[in-house]
Amino acid sequence: MTRQSTVDQKHPTHNAKRFISKERAESKLDIDQLNIFLENGPEEAQLTQDLIEEIVHDPVLKTNTDHYDISKDQEREITARRIARMALYMEHDVKTKQKQFHGDYIKTLEKQGSPLLSNGDFSIFDRRMSLTSNMDPGLGTRIGVHLGLFGNCIRGNGTDEQIHYWLQEKGALFLKGIYGCFAMTELGHGSNVAQLQTTATYDAVSDTFKINTPDLLATKWWIGGAAHSATHTTCYARLIVNGKDYGVKTFVVPLREEKTFTLLPGVMIGDIGAKMGRDGIDNGWIQFKNVVIPREFMLQRFTKVIPGSPPQVKTQPLLDQISGYSALLSGRVNMVMDSFRFGSKFAIIATRYAVGRQQFGTAKNETQLIDYPLHQYRVLPQLAFCYLVSPTAHKLMATYIQTLSELHQAGADKKKLFAVTDKLKDLFIDSASLKATNTWLVAKLIDELRQTCGGHGYSSYNGFGKGYNDWVVQCTWEGDNNILSLSSAKSIVKKFVDISKGKKTTITTDSLRYLTPEFIGKSLSKDLTFKFDNLGDYTDIWAVVTVRLIHHVVELISKGTKMDSLSKTLVQISKFHALHSMLLTYQEKLEESKSLVTDAYTRKYLEKLYVLFSLFFIDQNLGEFLLLNVLTSEQMSQIIQPRLLELLPEIRKECIGLTDAFKFPDAMINAPIGYYDGDIYNNYFNEVTNNNRPEPDGPGKPPYFSYLTNMLGREDFQARLGDTFSAETLDSLIK
Amino acid sequence: MTRQSTVDQKHPTHNAKRFISKERAESKLDIDQLNIFLENGPEEAQLTQDLIEEIVHDPVLKTNTDHYDISKDQEREITARRIARMALYMEHDVKTKQKQFHGDYIKTLEKQGSPLLSNGDFSIFDRRMSLTSNMDPGLGTRIGVHLGLFGNCIRGNGTDEQIHYWLQEKGALFLKGIYGCFAMTELGHGSNVAQLQTTATYDAVSDTFKINTPDLLATKWWIGGAAHSATHTTCYARLIVNGKDYGVKTFVVPLREEKTFTLLPGVMIGDIGAKMGRDGIDNGWIQFKNVVIPREFMLQRFTKVIPGSPPQVKTQPLLDQISGYSALLSGRVNMVMDSFRFGSKFAIIATRYAVGRQQFGTAKNETQLIDYPLHQYRVLPQLAFCYLVSPTAHKLMATYIQTLSELHQAGADKKKLFAVTDKLKDLFIDSASLKATNTWLVAKLIDELRQTCGGHGYSSYNGFGKGYNDWVVQCTWEGDNNILSLSSAKSIVKKFVDISKGKKTTITTDSLRYLTPEFIGKSLSKDLTFKFDNLGDYTDIWAVVTVRLIHHVVELISKGTKMDSLSKTLVQISKFHALHSMLLTYQEKLEESKSLVTDAYTRKYLEKLYVLFSLFFIDQNLGEFLLLNVLTSEQMSQIIQPRLLELLPEIRKECIGLTDAFKFPDAMINAPIGYYDGDIYNNYFNEVTNNNRPEPDGPGKPPYFSYLTNMLGREDFQARLGDTFSAETLDSLIK
């Protein structure tokens, strides 16, 4: 049995709230200006606030602490309800974006020949999704697979007619008619897409493809939505025509009848079952056995099969590949935005807890955790990280939408296509490096901040556990972080080599601005030294260390070291590239936002966060800075470390204002030790007791008491053996 | 609906098993000798194998992959069944250890005046527990709270009579009669034990204590076993006599009636509910309202209340504190052993997967993951870590048992007590530093190795998710890792200062052998340089970097820097101390085990692992080595990094032999991608499909299909609004 609390919570002897109130009373920050900075301008800030209000008040979408107690099956059901709810907002958001409320706008879009919608037309809905996902990441993925992967695969590989048919006429874009999944990964192949084994064999007589799973390893695996929800999939399969293998192409394959969810002939699907996190997603496996689809279901923007005898295959290899992978770009770009929002949530929780929690010090006036230098070092750089990632997340999103739109507008214009291809390649570098670096950093952030909350961080009700489990898959999916880092670093190194050799090299992004002969020359000069007397130095030092690390790698390769054995350093190059790019973007944003963040004190704090971020990561990567002689030991111990130590207490002074500026309501934080009023103990105790009601008198709810009572009250071992081992019994046996 | 697989698994085109067979065929290692090295000698190795056999064949204890699909309530029930099962083995193990099978030995021990059992008498059962916990960590904790915390609290703080009464007469040691929990932590205070707020007020008239919870923050929190299982607790409460507060002491408080599990008067208990992991533990909160216990239930080895008017309190402050905390020692020592066993499990899984999984390379012959240098760098040092932690874990356990036994044998002999106190203090340093460092390293190990298994690492059925969630609480409980590291480092720094000042300082452990004036002098000499031409250098360099880091801290303090702001460096000192101590112990073990590991090739590999461990952590802590001039940039890039890169492929050659040597059967690994036969895909696919049976035709198992079908088949938005927004309708409204 258990019993209710009898402690009088109305008259506490300890009032945790007073700490956070004091911080707020003393803060001189302009919270609204900070929020506008974080949310990319006043209009977007307002939109975010409006959407958050709607989400946390929607009875289906709102998420409470009971969410931490549900089973996989319950979570999947809740997610399905929420998908249906999001569908209601979807049409509304598209109309709002287009300011098209008269006439049946959606019906118009569904008509053949109506204009194709672009990613930009979904910006309101995408933001709604991003904010909803911050409370329920599994929901975000489950819709994201349909819109982002299935949808963008069709956009990237289909002809305009195919895009229109599947996404608008069939209704997929409006979460209507069909529900898609994305069958790329197989049991035996993930990152190595070119070696996928599923086949799509063209049959000239019937003018159809037969989709087949030739082996267990070719089983489509991890397919989000496959187990229960998907009616269709975009399937990655080897195109076989006349016995010749043309490599991996994409095909739309119907899986289930839309009304009864009965599997179609030849489609074998199973449930993947339990995962480390995101159990709301119904991941499944798929096998195909002679599944027939019409030729027209192959996505044919860049590769076409032309019937005839013999049938012919026409392909545009470069564009085929670039555009083919663009389905994954959307996910990567979104994960940088997720890094901002998801990281912020935990930075808020840990900071508020650190302000309200006391430990050691004098008995009457114990020290607040946040006043310990070690605690500041553990918490505040993570808060700075959340600020730093925001401008990058917004900029990357804008670049992505712009570049994809240029790709589509280019149509068949070769010149335009090649121009946009350069941009796409740089976007691949940036998105890969930023996705990998930031998803890793947020995984560390959640882990580190959970530890700063001690045991209470381990309670499910404070969100860290589920948060971590839901998060870390971001380091693996849609491009494994190590593979992405290697690929991005290799592209950067290649550009560096080309530039060093004087080859003409196109650079379309600021983040690679360090790749000019002038900057490289300057960076490699032995006399170079940083005084940190201007803000730019905190960015530039990262450009220099990146250049020197690239140069180091290039030197080793030229001396015969194999690229592969330098992989660890290549991963480091990608990280440094990302950190530099974040600092640069933030610095630009600070400059641009002079008219928005007008309060000098507030601006100063935005600068301090920038400096903290740079110094913290220098300290964390000290080895490379010393090894490459970017800093001397003396600079490190006389400039970097003292500045870092000085900066922490300054930021600490405004830490509550800085977290309030994210403007996340409690319902989005969903962790009682991190609620706004700072009443950590009452909030936490109440959530725990609400979720775990008292049991009746005597052996109560758990049916297993008898195991314990039987054990505790058991007979002696000897008695259980019938006393066979007692001296008398033994004696009697051989008398 | 879902359907069964139709792929022919009997005739696979891909045979993953051949990779692992090839490795085994080519291995020249002596697996048995390695196992004897890892298990601390041939007798212990045999015992471990016997116990593992028993555990994995016990129908109640054996754990399958369906364990990853259970709910919190199910897990708690299974754990309770398993506790009862372990109780059956308990008596048997004690008898085996004592070779006492004649007469009713346990009954004899329960009799008043029988000899007190020591921790050493439970060594077989403890090993059984340690191995069982490797499959089910929650079970380990749930019994560990009773035996290790409740039991050791009584041992550490009780008189011999009290120890005998509670542990032997009442039966607690044999999991009989009563079940204990350990009520130390409160909602508002964890690490700061001295400020706990629960009160135990002495009433002279009735000669009893009243236990009270004065405030919500004084609610006992996280108490393992409290929610459902405990009949008694050792309660940490402030001793109040005649209005005076004597600080925190320990009291045995009955909580529930043993037969009905009804809560006793004044005891309020609730369930803490869901946690990040270890849901098998029924953690609860406890509040006391005027709970009366007889004076004799206070544990009075070092503090006594003597009735009279006025009543008196006699205390032995130093011993009180040292011995009082010794309850936590057992847990810390066990966590180092857990680090060895738990880490090994994941090292096996990731290594076998890396051998069987192929990625990129040529289409016909893709490269095995383990052949990529980056993958080797990610996996093999983790394997080396498991080898390195083993001798330390065994040595620490032996020192702990020996020291505690000396403490008890000392009785009231002051001289002996002070001698053992010195040993206890050093044991606090070592156990704190090793517990913190190793639990952190294993958390990183699980996380890093999960990532090396890509998406398949995220499947629950491969164990990483639950493994990580169950593990990471070890970084927080029984001494938060940061607090432990600080406390251990501060003690080391204090010894260093004393030695520098020429004060006499007692050092009782090899791990602190670097604290001699000679070694300190040598370490600080500018001429010191390492050539790495003998194995000892790989340990010594860590002693030198530790001394220099301590010296650096002492210098800063002497210049006025506050100790607190050096916390980050202090944590680093504790880590370096632990790494040095592990290398030293391993090196000694290598020396000692010459007669056991006789095969030269095998010994060579044990040496290689040692070198790899040292080099890997130098590389990981490069900044400090350069900053403190222990290594130059040239040594780093010309010796350390090249040796590291050379060593990896050598270890890779024997990686399967090195993992086989742990001799963990599949049932203990419980992760199909890590099973012995290396048939990763079939094993994994079979476990997933066994745990997720096909659903019936049409909308099957999940009850939520209607949400999806209703959404997909919904009317147009316009139609839903009754066409009110159509141009005609609108026109008609204002005609």
Interface residues (C-beta under 8 A of the other chain):
Chain A: M1 T2 R3 Q4 S5 T6 V7 Q9 P12 T13 H14 Y68 D69 S71 K72 D73 R76 E77 A80 R81 I83 A84 A87 E91 H92 F101 H102 G103 D104 I106 K107 G171 L175 K176 G177 I178 Y179 T185 L187 G188 H189 G190 S191 N192 A194 Q195 T213 P214 D215 L216 L217 T219 W221 W222 A227 H228 S229 T231 R256 E258 K259 T260 F261 T262 L263 V267 M268 I269 G270 D271 I272 G273 A274 K275 M276 G277 D282 G284 W285 Q287 K289 Q358 Q359 F360 A363 E366 Y372 P373 L374 Y377 R378 A443 D447 R450 Q451 G454 G455 G457 Y458 S459 S460 Y461 F464 G465 K466 Y468 N469 V472 V473 C475 T476 W477 D480 N481 N482 L486 D564 S565 S567 K568 V571 N621 L622 G623 E624 F625 L626 L627 N629 S633 M636 S637 L645 Y681 N682 Y684 F685 V688 T689 N691 N692 P694 E695 D697 G698 P699 G700 P702 P703 Y704 F705 Y707 L708 T709 N710 M711 L712 G713 R714 D716 F717 Q718 F725 S726 A727 L730
Chain B: M1 T2 R3 Q4 S5 T6 V7 Q9 P12 T13 H14 Y68 D69 S71 K72 D73 R76 E77 A80 R81 I83 A84 A87 E91 H92 F101 H102 G103 D104 I106 K107 G171 L175 K176 G177 I178 Y179 T185 L187 G188 H189 G190 S191 N192 A194 Q195 T213 P214 D215 L216 L217 T219 W221 W222 A227 H228 S229 T231 R256 E258 K259 T260 F261 T262 L263 V267 M268 I269 G270 D271 I272 G273 A274 K275 M276 G277 D282 G284 W285 Q287 K289 Q358 Q359 F360 A363 E366 Y372 P373 L374 Y377 R378 A443 D447 R450 Q451 G454 G455 G457 Y458 S459 S460 Y461 F464 G465 K466 Y468 N469 V472 V473 C475 T476 W477 D480 N481 N482 L486 D564 S565 S567 K568 V571 N621 L622 G623 E624 F625 L626 L627 N629 S633 M636 S637 L645 Y681 N682 Y684 F685 V688 T689 N691 N692 P694 E695 D697 G698 P699 G700 P702 P703 Y704 F705 Y707 L708 T709 N710 M711 L712 G713 R714 D716 F717 Q718 F725 S726 A727 L730
